Amino acid sequence: MDAIFYSGIILFAGFVFGELVNLIKLPKVTGYILAGVLLNPGLIDFIPKEMTTHTDLITDVSLSFITFSVGGTLLYSKIKNLGKSILLITIFEAEFAFVLVLIGIFLLSPLLVHFTSATSLTVYIPLALFFAALASPTDPSSTLAVMHQYKAKGKVSSTIMGVAAFDDIFGLLNFSIALSVAQVIVSGKSFAFESSILSPLYKIFGALILGAVMGFVLNKLSVYVKKETAGNLVVVIFGVLLTSFGLAHYIGVDELLTTMTVGIMVVNFNPYQERIFEILTENTEELIFVLFFTLSGLQLDFNVLFDYLPLALVFVGLRFIGKFFGTKFGANISNADKKVKKFTFGGLIPQGGIVIGLALIVKQHAEFSHIADIIISVIIGATIIHEFVGPILAKYSLKKAGEIN
């Protein structure tokens, strides 16, 4: 059997399970992930394991589309009245999660991770730093899928998308700082201003500038194809998105922030923005979501997950508590709307995409080779848990907020 056959099976299985869970009032994205888990090579010997290790292209294309769509939810006229609450909620939910996971993992990891020569400086502090940094970001893609499935609109929806979009910036900053500090602790390297401060700033502001330029290009191109078929417009959009993603990777800026900025440019400065996002929703969104989330379920390594399941559960629990209290605190001090205070947290649980990418970066540094596999395994396992629970909680919160019909 070739890769095309298995790709068809993966796509069809994701679609079927999405429809099945929808019958019992669960979000379709939960079914997509379930299909991937059930087809996982570690569970049944059907899909070749090579299929799970050669999906970077599909993942990158999917992430470029998803982050573009997230940027498309950040219409200035909608969020200008929520600006203060979005900023404060983002700061506190991201940093509360960071601090709580940092303390909790440092205290508990000696009981859960056993090395013959492990010390606080070589193992437990670096683990705590990396897990704390990886607790900050939120993956908005599954919440976005829920919002689009049920056509959710309102203050809570706008706040969730705004916070989820911005806390990736805090996550990237936290990770860069954690990486620099961990290198100093483990290898005795001196603090480097360029790698610790300038590099994260370049990744963020470089992505914003590149995204703004490519968004401007897309806005100009859309004027010339506005009267053409929907297919032509889809080709132009994906052409610009993939070019943006590739350029961002080439010049070393954040790819996801770049394509998200393209979406922000389109929704705020393109006179045909409603048609653009409507065409994408109707013609490509379902395909992207089925592929991305079903493949996510296929990535899980059951053996490694079971070895470090307690650590994964601790990470999930601590992050959950940090996000909950951080969101409540930020919403209260910003005098946010009552529904925003009560229900925003429900959309900030999912993780994926950027955190898996950051976890893989740890493996690229030789000084962390002894803990890199633990970090990657725990993060992938936690991602599966978050992506199962997240969409269900997001639907519940949006429905309670009165933003789902």
N, C-alpha and C positions, 0 to 999 in steps of 0.2 A: 504494500500500500504506500502511496506517496503523500507528501505534505498537503497537497490540495484536497485529497480525500479527508484527511484528519481535520483540516481547517473547516471543511463543510460540516463534519460531525460536531465540532466544537460550537460552531455558529448555530446549528440547528438545535443542539441540546440546550444552549443558553436561552434561545427563543422559547422552547417548550417549557422549561422550568420557570421562566419569567411569567408565562401565561398561567401556569399552574398555581404559583404562589399568589398571583393576582386574584385568583378565584377565592382564596381564603383571606383576602383583604390585606395582603402584605405587599410592599413595594416590589416591583419587578426586579430591581437591581439585586435584591436578596436572592431571588431565584437564579440569576445569572451566576452569582458567586457559588451558590450551592451546586449548580451544574458543573462548574470547574472543579470543585472539591471532589465530587463523585467520580469525575473522569480522571482525577489525579493519578499519575503512574504509580504512586506509592500505595494506592488503594486498590486499583484494578489494573491488570496488565493488558491494556488496550491502546491507549495513546502513548506513542514512544516518548521516552524521557527527553530525547533531543528536541522535541517540539516545545518543551518548556524552557529550553536554553537558547532558542533562536527566535525570540519574539520581540527583540529590541525595536525593530522597525515599526511593528504594529503598535507597540506601547508608546513610542514617541509620537507617531501620527495621532493616536488617540488623545494623548496628553496635550498636544498642541491644540486640538479641537476643543477639548474640555476646558482648558484654561482660557481660551478665546471666548467661550460661552460664559465662563465666570466673569471675565472682564465686561462682557455684554450686559451683565446685570447691574453694573455700577454706573447707572445713569445719574448724572449730577443733580438733576432736578428732583430725583427721588430720594437721594441720600443727603442732600444739603442740610435738611432739618435733623438728620440722624448723625451728622458728622462727628459731633462731640461724643455721643454715646458709642459710636463705632470705634473711635480711637481709644477711648478709655476701656471699653470692654476688651478690645484686642490686647492692649498692654497687660491688663491684669489677668485675663484668662491664659495668655501665653506664658507670663512670668510666674503666676501661681503654680501652673503645671510644672514649669522648670524647677522651681525651688522645692516643691513637695517631692518630686521624683528624685532630685539630687540627694535630699536628706534620706528618703526612704530606701533607695537602692544602696546608698553607702552603708546604712545600718544593717540591711537585711542580706546583702549579697554575700557576706562571709558564711551565711547559713545555707545559701542556695548555689554558690559557685565554689567548687573545690579544686584547688591546685596545690601540689605538694610544696611549692615554694612561694605561694601567693602572699603578697603583702599589701598594705593599704596603698602604697605608692605605685606599685607595679600593676595591680589588678583592680582593687575595689574603688579607688578614687577615679581612675580613668573610666571605668564602667559607669559610675554614677554620673560623671560629667557628660558622657555621650548619650546615655539614656535620658538625662534631663533635657539636653538640647533637642533630642528627637521627640520629646513629649510636646513641644510647643506647636508645631505646625498642625493644621487641619486640612484634610483632603475634601475639597468642596464638591468633587465630582459626583459622589453618590447622593449627597443632599440635593445637588442640582438635578440629578435624574429624578428624584422623588418630586421635586418642585415642578418639573416639566410634565411628569406623568399626571399629576393631579392639578396642574395649572394653578399652583399656589401663588398668591400675590398679597403683599401687605408689608407693614413695618417690620414684622418679625423676619419675613423672607429676605427683605432688603438688608436688614442688620446681619443676618447669618451670612449672606454672601459677601457683604463688606468685610466682616471680621475674618471669615475664612480666607479671603483674598489677601488681607494685610498681615495675618499672623504668619504667613510663610516668610515674610521679610524678617520678622523677629526670630523665627526658627533658624533662618540662614545665619543671622548675626550670632545667635546663641551657639550654633554649631561651630562657627569659625572661632569664636572665643574658646569654646570647650576644646577644640582641636589644638589650639595654640598652647593652652594651659596644660593639657594632657601630655603634649610633646615635651614641655619643660620638665614635668614631673617624671616621666618615664625615661627619657633619654638624656636629660640634663642640658637640653638646648636653652640658650638664653632667649629672652623675650624679643621677638622681632616685630618692630612697628609696621613694617611693610606687609608682612603676611597676616598679622593679627588685626590691623586696623584698615589699612589701605585696600587690601585684597577684598574683604567683604563689601566695602563701599564701592569699589569698582564693579563687582558683580551685580550689585543692586542698581546703582545709578546708570551703569552701562546698559543694563537690561531695559531700564525705563526710557533711555534715549533711543536705543535701537527700536524698541517697540513703538515709540511715538513716530519715528521716521517710517517704519514699515506700515503703521496704521495710516499715516498720511498717504503713502503710496496706494494702499488698498482703497482708500476713500476716492482718490483720483481715478483709479482704474474702474471702480464700480459705476462711475458716471458714464463711461463709455459702453458698459454692458448692461445698463439698467433696462433697456428695451429688448435685450436678448432673452433666450430661454433660461429657466432656472438652472439647467445643467451647466451653461456657460458661466454663470455667476458662482456656482459651487467650485468649478475648476479654478477660477481666479482666486477665490478665497483660500482654498487649500494650497494653491501655488504660493501665495504670499505667506501663509502660516508655516509651511514646511521650509521655505527659504529663510524666514525669520528664525525658526528653531535651529536650523543648520548654521546660520551666521552667528547666532548667540553661542553655540557650542564652539565654533571656530575661534572666536575672539575671547572666549573664556568668561562670558557673562551668564547670568541665570536664564536658562531657556524658558522655564515655565512663566517667570515674571515677564519675559519679553512678549510671549504670545498673549498673556493676559492683558498687557498694555495695548497690544493691537486691538483687542476687543473693546477696551475702554475708549480708544480713539474712535472706533467705528460707532459705538452707541451714542457718543456725545457729539460727534462732528460730522457724521454722514447723514445726509438728508433722506437716504433710503434705508436707514438702519432697521426699521421695522420689517421691511421686505427681506433684508439679508438674513436676519435671525429667524424669521418665519420659514424661509426656504430651507435653512439648515435643519431646523427642528422637524420639518415635514419629510425631508429627503435623506438625511444622513445621520441624525442623532441616534436613532434606535440601533442602527448597525454599529456605530462607534461604541455605544454603551454595552451592547451584548458582547462584542469582541473583547473590550478592555476588562470587564469585570469577570467574564468567564475565564480568560487567561490568568487573571489574578488568582483565582482559585486553584489553577493548575500549578502555580509556583510553590505551593506549600510542600515542605519536606517534613513528613510526619515523624520520621525517626529523630531528627534534630529537635523538632518542636517538643516531642514528648520528654526528651532529656532535660529541657529547660522550661517546661510548661509552668512550674511554680514561679519562675522569674518573670515569664511573660504575663502571668495573671497579676503579679504584684505591680508590674509596669502599667498594665491596663487599669487596675484599681486606683493607683496613685494619680495617674493622669486624669481619670474620671473625676476624682475628688477635686483636684486642682482646677480643672476646667469649670466645674460646677461653682465653686466658691469664687473663683476669679471673675466669671461672667456675672454672678450676682453682685459682687462688690463693684465692678466697673459700671454696671447698669444703675446701681443705686446712687453712686456719687455723681453720675452724669445726669441724674434725674430723668432717666429714659422712660418711655411709655410703659405703663403697667404690664402690658402683654409682652413687651420686649424684655422686661426684668424677669418675667415668669417663664418664658418659653424659648428664648434664644439658645440657651445651653443645649437643648435637644438636637440642634443641627450642627454642633461643633465636635461630635464624637468621632466621625470617620477619619481614618488615616490611610495613606498610601502614596504612590507616586514619589513625591519629593523625599519622604523619610526613607524609603527603600533606597533611593539614589544616594542619599547622604550616608546611610549605613554602608553601602558598597564603597564609598570613598574611604572609610576607615580601613578597609582591607588593602587599599593601595599604599598604606604607610607601614613599612616593615616593622617599626617599633611596636605596632599594635597587632602583630600577627597572632599572638597568643590569645587575644580576646575578640578578634574580628568576627570569627565564625559564630561566637555566642551572640554578639550584637546583631548580626544579620538574621540569624535564626529566630531570635526573640522578636525582632521588629516585624519580620514576615508573619510570624504566628499572631502577634498582636494586631497586625493589619487585618488578618482574616477575621479575628474577633470583632474589631472595630467596624469592619465593613458589613458584618452580619447584623450587629446590634444597631449601628448608626442609622441606616435607612428606616428601620422600624421606629426608633425613637424620634427621628426627624418627622416622619409622617404623623406620629402621635402628637408631637408638639405643635406642628402646623395646623393640625385639625382642631386641637384645643384652643389655638389662637384665633380660630375662625377664618383661616386663610385657605382652607381646602373646602370646596363645596361638597 
